[in-house]
Amino acid sequence: MRSARSVTTFAAGAASILALTAATFAPPVLAQDQAGAPPQVEAAPAAPQAGPAQPAAPAPLSESVAAVVNDDIISSYDLMQRMRLLMATSGMQATQENLPQIQQEALRSLIDERLQMQELKRVEKQQKITIISTDKEVDEQVADIAQSNKMTPDQLKQSLVQQGIGIETWRAQLRADSSWQSWIQGRYGSRLRIGEDQIKAYQRRLAESAAKPQYQISEVFLDASRVGGMEVALNGANQLIAQMQQGAPFAAVARQFSGSATAANGGDVGWVNQGEMPAEVDEALEQLRPGQLSRAIQVKDGVYIIYLRDKRAGSKTAIVDLKQVAAPLPANATEAQIAAATKLLADLKPKINSCQTLETVAGKVDGLIAGDLGEAEITDLAPAFQEAANKLDVGQISDPIRTDAGLHLIAVCGKRQGGANAPTHDQIENRLRGQQLALISKRYLRDLRNQATIETR
């Protein structure tokens, strides 16, 4: 059984950049071109014209083996074609400095795709199901991308041919990406459960940092373990920064080079609060102005490049869900009455182990009133309650608080960000689901890579 598909994430992202690069990109003269690269894909022949005879086309040059993935061969032609596609879709121009990085990324993506397609074919055969995108489905993706670029499919294909890129090179990447995403979603999507505790924990983190500055960012992350070490990651990040400073679109570079789950969305992280990113990234964000690109930022497991799209002051609006236990006292209560009520509440506090048990436990003590105060913005609470609500984490209970009505224990049962900038429950759930699916996909591919026999030449 096949799950429904639309345009893949890669295809949707490529739509915004292929038109740009098609008009401006001329295939660079690479060392491999001069020393034995396969012939370029030929454009459709023009109508015959009278005139001098044209010289015969050179004979095809021999191919070599670039890598072997299990028993699947990646040829030097495959590698050169993928390098051209990578440059066309990222807007990068080859230089002596970045050529090794382009070749490394092209080979890595080809190896990953071979592993993915081998696994999908194995599953199809074992389970007798269809997973791999059909030619018709790939045609639909191509048509959608062409339409997004205000082109016909034939015009889009011709633009690739003019850049020396074989159509099947692009179609193979589209097919592998869409098939793998469909498989991950189909196998794990229905089983994945985002619990209310996860959503509430996310809301609580947002509420706790709501007053801090917020940044709308895009990211490129080079995983040091994936690219061959921290030194390689730093050098690669600096090369990417240089290319982006010369005009390569950030989103296009992120799609092709970033090892983060946001790569599929062109590196778009969205709005983040201070403290959500690694400390080194937070420090860099404080120095950036909207529209600026960061330097290479080294963290413990790799290197970030951050593009700050916008910045705004934090919202001071946080919403808390409160319960209370109260010992009623008049405003003119004696010190003895206050001391007795304080002891009563202090003795009760250790016995309350959750918001769920608060009312039951308090109901067993004479002279106390327990109840649910519901949700309220912290700024709307009485000053004494505000201080407790700001300091307490979810599930914690305050010390006795004196008001004109008596003494109170306040329990924080929930905390979330308020205001127009706060993400909805569904938005948080979708974000957490996407993060988990991306992590599953990454681990799955890592296991395939560890189990495979991979030889590069």
N, C-alpha and C positions, 0 to 999 in steps of 0.2 A: 504494500500500500504506500503510495507516495503522498507526502504532505504538500499542501499548496505552496507555491512559490511566487514571488514577484521579483522585481529587479534586485539582485544581490547588493549587499552593502558596498562591495568594491565597485560594482557597475554604476551604482548611483553616484559614488564619489568620482569615478572616472569621467562621468558625464560633464562635469564642470571644468575639466582641464584638457580634454582631448582637443576641443575646438581651438583652445589657446595655443597648444603646442603644435597642432597640425599646420598652422599658418606661419609659425616662427622658427620651428626646430629644423635644423639641417643636420643630418647624421654626421657626427664628428669622425675625423679620420683617426681610427684607433690602430694601435700596433698590430692587432690581429688582422685588420683589414688588409694590411700591406703584406702580411706573411702567411696567408693561407686561409682566410675566412671563406665560408661558402658564398656562392653568388647571391646577390640581392634578389628579392622577389620581383619579378617583372610586372610592369603595369600592362594593362590591356593594350594590344597593338593598335597603332593608329592606322587610319585608312591609307592604302598605298598611294604614293605620289611619284610622279616622274622625276628623274634626277639621277645623280651618280649612285652607283651601288654602294650600300652601306657595308662597312667591314663586318665580318662575322663576329658574333659574340664569343667571348673567351670560353673555353671549355670549363665545366664546373670543377672547382678545386676540391681536393680530397678532404674528408672530415676526419677528425680524431675523436677519441673518447675523453670527455671532460670528467665524468664521474660514473660510477656504477652503484645503483641503489638496489640492494639485493641482486636480482638478475636483470634489472631495468637499466638500460644505458642512456646517459645524457651526453649528447654529442657536443662537439665544439660549436656546431651550427646552432643547436638548441641554446647554448649559453650565449652566443653572440646575439641571437634574436631576442633573448630575454633582456640582455643588457640594453639593446636599442629600445625595447618596450618600456623598460624601467626609466630610461632617460626621457622618453617621450611623455610618459604619464606623470613624471615628477618635475618636469621643466628644467632638469639639470643638464649642464653641458660638461662633457668629459674634459678633464685636465690631467696632467701627469700626476698631480697630487691625489685626485679623487678617483682615478680609474680603478685602482685596486679595491676600493670600497664598493664601487658599482659592481665590479665583477664578483666580489664576495657575496654581496646581497643577492645578485641575480642567481648565483649557484645555490645559495641557501634556499631561496624560494623555490627553485626547481626541485631540489632534493625533498623539501617538505611536501610539495605537490605530488611527487611520485609516491611518497609514503602514504599520503592521504588517499590517492586513487587506488593504490594496491590494497589498502585496508577496505575501502568501499567495495571493490570488486570481490574481495573475500567474503564480506558480509552479504552482499547480494547473492552470491553462490550458495552460502551456507543457509541463509534464511529465505531464499527464493523471493526476494522483494526487489523493487526498483528504487535505487537511490540516486544514481548518477544522472545528471541533467541530460536530457535528450537533445539532439540537434535542433529540434523545434523550439525547445525552451531557451537554448542559447541564442537562436535567431531572434526570439522575442526580447531578450536582454539587449542584443545589438540594436534592434529597432528602437527600443526605449531610449537608449543612450543617444542614438542618432537624432531622435526627435528632440531630446533635451538640448542638443547642440544645433537645432534648426537645420538639420541635414537629413538626407536620405541615407539608408544603410549603405548603398553603393558609394555615395560620396564619402562617407566615413571610412569605408574600407579603402577607397582610393587614397585618402589622406595618409593612412598608415603605410600603404605600398610606397608612396612617395618618400616616406621616411626610412625605407628599407626594412619594414617590419612585415613579415608574413602574416596573413589573416589568421592562420591556424595557431600561431603563437599566442595571439590575443584571445582567441576562442578557447584555447586550452586553459588559460588562466581563469577566464570567466567560468568555465565548466567546473574546474577543480574547486574554486572558491564557493560557488553556489551549491555544489553537491555536498561539500564538507559542512557548510553551515546548515544545510537542510538535515543532514544526518545528526549533527549535534543537537539541533533543536528538536528533532523528532524523537531521538533516543532519550534525551535528558530533560527536555522542556516540560513534558507532562508530569515528570516525577519530582521536579524541583518545587519545593515548597518554601516560600518566604514567610516565615512566622511573624506574628504580630510583635513578638519580643524583639525581632530584628528591626522591624520598622520603628518601633518605639525607641529602641536604642539609637537608631539613626536620627530620629527626631530630637532625642535628648542631646546628642552631640551638637546638632544644629542650634538648639536653644542655648546650650552652654557657651557657644561661641558667637551667638547672634549679634552681640554688640561690637565684635571685632570687625576690621575692614574685610570686604568681600571682593574677590577678583574673578573676572571672567577670562578664562585662559584656554589656550590650546597647548598641547605638549608633543614633543618627540622624546621618546625614551629609548636609549640604547642599552640593552641588557648586557652587562660585561661578560657574563657566562655564555651568552649566545653568540657574541661577535668575536670572542677570542681573547678576552682580558680587558682590564680597565684602561691600559694604555691605548689599545686599539679603539675602545669606545670613545675615549677623549679625543683622539686624533680624528675619528670619524665624525664626531659631533662638530668639531671645528671646521671640517670640510663642508658639512651640511650648512653650517651657519654662513660660511663664505658664499655658498651657492645661493642661499636665500637672500643674502644682501645684494646679490647680483640679479635678483628677480625671480628665482624659483619659488613658486607658491608654497606657502607653509603647509597647507592642507595636503597638497600633492606629495610633498616630501614625507609627511607623516604617514600617509597611506603606504608608501613603499618601504620606508626604513624604520619606523617606530616599532618597538617591541611591546608597546602598551596595548591594552584592550581597546583604547580609544582610537587606535590607528584606523580601524574600519570607518570611523566617522571623521577622518581627516585630522585626528588629534584633538577634537573638540571635547574638552572636559566640562565646560559650562561654568557656572558660578561656584566658587569654593570659598569657604571661610578660612581665615587665618588659623593654622593649626591642622588643617586637613591634609596638607602636603608635607613632605619631609622638611625638617627644620632648615636645611640648606636652601630649599626652594622658597620657603617663606621669607628667608633673609633676602633673597634676590628679588622677590616680588615687591618688597618694601622700597626698593631702589628704582623700580621700573615705572615708567609712565605709560598710559594707554597708547598702543601702537608700536611699542618697543619690543625688540627681540632680546632675550637674555644671552649672556655668555654661556659656555658649557658649564653645567652645574653638576659636580661630582657628588654622588650619594654612595651609600655602602655597597649597592649592588649594580650600579651603572651610572649613566650620565643623562641628565635632562637638558632639553632646550625648551624654554618657555616663551610663548608669545602672549603678552598681556593685551587683551582686546579691550577691556574696560575695567573700571574700578569704582566702587561706591562705599560710602560709609555704612557701617553695620547698623542693623535694626535693633533698637532697644526693646522691641516687643517680643516677649516670651510668654507663653501660655502654660500654666501649671494646673494640674488636677490634684485637688487637696481633699483630705479628710482630717477631722479633728476630734479630740477628746477634750471636753471643757468641764471645769469645776466652777460653777457659777459663784460669783462673789460680788457684793456691792462695791461701788467706787470708794466708799469710806470704810472698807473692811479693816479690822484690826490686824496688827502684825502677827498675832497668834493665829488668826483665821488664815492669813496668807501663808504662814509657815506650815500649817496643817494641810492646806490644799496643795502646796508645793511638794510636800512629802508624799501625799497620795499619788500625785501624777508621776513623781520620780520613781516610786516603787512600781508603778504600772508599766512604765516605758519599756523595761527589759522583757516584759512578757508579751509585747506586741511584736511579732516577727514578720508581719506583712500587712499591706493595706487590706487584704481580704479578711484578716482575722481581727482587725482593729475594733470593729463595732461589737463583735462577739465577746472579746476579752474585756472591753470596757463596760459592757452591759452587766457584767457580774459584780461590779463594784458600786455600792450605793453612793448616791450624791454626784455621780458623773453623767454627763450627756455626750453621746458620740453620734457623729453624723457625717454625711458626704457634703462637702462644700462645692463640688463640681469644678468645672474649668473656669479660670479667670486669668486675665492678663496681670502679670506681676505688678505693673504700674498702677493697677486699680485696687490692689490690696492695701489694707491698713499698714502703716509704716513698720510696725513690729513684725507683721507677717511677711512683708516684702523682704526684709533682711533674711529671715529664715528660708523663704522660698528660693532666694538667689544662692544661698550657701549650700543648701541640701541637695544631694543627688536623689534620683528616683529610688523610692523604697526606704529612705531615711526618715527619721522622726526627730523633731526639734526637742530642745529642753523646754520646760514650762515657760510660757510667754504671758506676761501680765498685760491685761487690757482693762478698760472700765467695766467690762462685763464679767471678768473673772480671770482664771488661769487656763491656759490652753496648751495641748500638745498638737503640733501640726505635722501631718504625714504627707510627703510629696509622693503621689501615686502615678504621676505622669508629668512630662515636661516636653514642650515642643516649641519650635519657632513660630511666631505669629507674623501678621502683616502680609502685604501683597507679594512679597518676595519668597514666602515660604512655599516649598514644594508640596503638592498634594500627596495624600496617602498613596494613590495609584502611581504617581510619578516616582515616589521613593521605591515602591515595590518593583516597578519596571527597571529602575536603575540597579537595584540590588540583584534582580534576576539576570540582567545583562552582564553584570560583573561576574556572577557565579558561572554563567554559561561560558564566558570568555576564559575563565580560569580552568574550567573543565576541558575546554578545547585545547588549551596550552599544555595541560598535563597529559592529555591523551596523545598529542603529537610528540611530546617529550618521551613517553613510553615507547611509542613506535620507533623513534629515532634510536633509543637505547637498545632495542631488540634487533635492529636492522644491521645488515652488513653494508657499510657505506665506504666506498673507495673513491678518493678524488685523485686526479692525475694532472 
